Amino acid sequence: MIPLSYYVAVSVVLFVIGLTGVLIRKNFLIILYAIELMLNAANINFVAFAHYAQDVTGQVVSLFIITIAAAEAAIGLAIIIVLFRKKATTNVDEINLLKW
């Protein structure tokens, strides 16, 4: 059986990769992918702790996070399409919503 600390370590690594992607990258699509990576890191933790606690609550919460992540991706991509049609860029630094 794999120890719980291995799952937590993988989750921490994924979360840190996602966090650096959000903080460093300037492309809106890459930022959305990094947020998805952070949500998946949280899902790993929920499922691992639910498995070791012999409870299904963490798995149910993980399913809710997956549905929220799907909705976030759909809305985020719609916003990217609208911004790309207006500004012709997906760079976050070049988008200034106060001046159209």
N, C-alpha and C positions, 0 to 999 in steps of 0.2 A: 504494500500500500504506500502510495506517495504521501510524504508528510505535508501538513498544511502550510508549513513555511515555504515550500517550493512554489505553491500556488500564489501565495502572497508576494513572493519575490518576482515571479513573472508578471503579476498584476502591477507591482510597483514600477518595474521596468517599462511596461507598456504605457502606464500613466505618465511617466516622466518623458517618454518619447512624444506622446501626444501633447503634453504641456509645453515642451520646447517647440513643437511644431506650431502651436497656437501663438507663442510669444515671439518666435523668430520669423516665421514665414509671412509674406505679404500678399500672396495669392489667396483669394477668397475660397477657392476650391480646396486647396491644401489645408486651410484652416478648418474647413468642414470635415475633411478626412481625419484631421488630428482630434477634433472633438469626438468623432465616432470611435477613434482608438481609445480615448479616455473613458467613454461610456462602456466599451467592451472590457476595459480593465476593471471597472466597477462590477460588471457582470461576472467576471471570473471570481472576484472576491465573494460576491453573493452566493454563487453556486458552490464554491469550495466550503464556505462556512456552513451552508445549508446541508451539505453532504456530511460534514463532520459532526454537526449537531443532530443529524437524523431528523431533519425538519424540512418541509417543502416550502416554507414561507420565502426563503431566499430565492428559490427557483421561480416562484410566482412573481416576486419583485423583479427578477431578471427578465421575465417575459414582458412585464410592463415597460421596463427600460428599453427593450428591443423595439416595442411598438412606438414609444416616444422618439427613439432615434430614427425610425423610419419616417415618422411625420416631420421631424426636424430636417431630415435630408431632403424631403420633398419640398418643404417650404423654403429651405435655404437655396435649393437649385432654382426655384421659381424667382426668388429675389435676385439671384445671380443673372438669370436670363434678362430680367427687366433692367438691371443696372448695366449689363453689357450692351443692350440695345440703346440705352441713353448715353453712356459714356464711352463705349467701345473698349473697355478695359475691365479686368478682374482684379486689378491691384488695389488693395485696401487703402493705401496711402493716396492714391489719385482720385478717390471717390470723395467728393465733398457735397453732401446732400443739401447744404444751405444755399449753394449757388448752382442752379441748373442752367 
